[in-house]
Amino acid sequence: MDAFTKIFESLDDPRTGNAKQHDLNEILLIALCTVLSGGETCADMALFGKAKAPFLKTFMILENGTPSHDTFSRVFRLLAPD
């Protein structure tokens, strides 16, 4: 997880306040794993996170559980594409 975090250390988290319930790096890593596994949508990412939670918790904290599809959607809408 540290190597992954280092890659995205310059990425600003566009979320504010209570919207930061989930760690941005955890969201991004779940999204990447989902896409590498054939998933395409935010709903797929939420489903992947929930299904693989026991495995993900071996290297992630997931303090507030796995993110919902709304969380994935909101994060990707807010991130600057560049």
C-alpha positions as CSV (number, residue, x, y, z in Angstrom):
1,M,0.0,0.0,0.0
2,D,2.9,2.4,0.7
3,A,4.2,2.1,-2.9
4,F,0.7,2.8,-4.2
5,T,0.3,5.8,-1.9
6,K,3.6,7.2,-3.0
7,I,2.5,7.2,-6.7
8,F,-0.5,9.4,-5.9
9,E,1.1,11.5,-3.2
10,S,0.8,14.7,-5.3
11,L,-2.9,14.1,-6.0
12,D,-5.0,16.6,-4.1
13,D,-8.1,15.2,-2.4
14,P,-11.0,17.4,-3.7
15,R,-13.4,16.3,-1.0
16,T,-14.2,18.3,2.1
17,G,-15.7,17.8,5.5
18,N,-17.7,14.6,6.1
19,A,-17.1,13.5,2.5
20,K,-13.7,12.3,3.6
21,Q,-15.1,9.3,5.4
22,H,-13.0,6.9,3.3
23,D,-9.3,7.2,2.6
24,L,-8.7,8.5,-1.0
25,N,-5.8,6.0,-1.6
26,E,-8.0,3.1,-0.5
27,I,-10.8,4.3,-2.9
28,L,-8.3,4.6,-5.8
29,L,-6.8,1.1,-5.1
30,I,-10.1,-0.6,-4.9
31,A,-11.1,1.1,-8.2
32,L,-7.9,0.0,-9.8
33,C,-8.3,-3.6,-8.6
34,T,-11.9,-3.6,-9.9
35,V,-10.9,-2.4,-13.3
36,L,-8.0,-5.0,-13.5
37,S,-10.6,-7.6,-12.6
38,G,-12.9,-6.6,-15.4
39,G,-15.2,-4.2,-13.6
40,E,-16.3,-1.0,-15.3
41,T,-18.7,1.0,-13.2
42,C,-18.8,2.6,-9.7
43,A,-21.4,0.0,-8.8
44,D,-18.8,-2.7,-9.8
45,M,-16.2,-1.0,-7.6
46,A,-18.6,-1.0,-4.6
47,L,-19.5,-4.7,-5.2
48,F,-15.8,-5.6,-5.5
49,G,-14.9,-3.8,-2.3
50,K,-17.7,-5.5,-0.4
51,A,-16.9,-9.0,-1.8
52,K,-13.2,-8.7,-1.3
53,A,-13.3,-6.8,2.0
54,P,-11.6,-9.6,4.1
55,F,-8.7,-9.7,1.6
56,L,-8.5,-5.9,1.3
57,K,-8.3,-5.5,5.1
58,T,-5.0,-7.4,5.1
59,F,-3.3,-4.3,3.7
60,M,-6.0,-1.5,4.1
61,I,-7.6,0.0,7.1
62,L,-11.1,0.5,5.7
63,E,-11.9,2.4,8.9
64,N,-15.5,3.1,7.8
65,G,-16.0,-0.1,5.7
66,T,-16.0,-0.2,2.0
67,P,-17.1,2.8,0.0
68,S,-20.5,2.8,-1.7
69,H,-21.0,3.3,-5.4
70,D,-22.1,6.9,-4.6
71,T,-18.7,7.5,-3.0
72,F,-16.8,6.2,-5.9
73,S,-18.9,8.2,-8.3
74,R,-18.5,11.4,-6.3
75,V,-14.7,11.0,-6.0
76,F,-14.3,10.4,-9.8
77,R,-16.5,13.4,-10.6
78,L,-14.4,15.7,-8.4
79,L,-10.9,14.6,-9.4
80,A,-9.3,16.7,-12.0
81,P,-8.7,14.6,-15.1
82,D,-5.2,15.9,-15.7
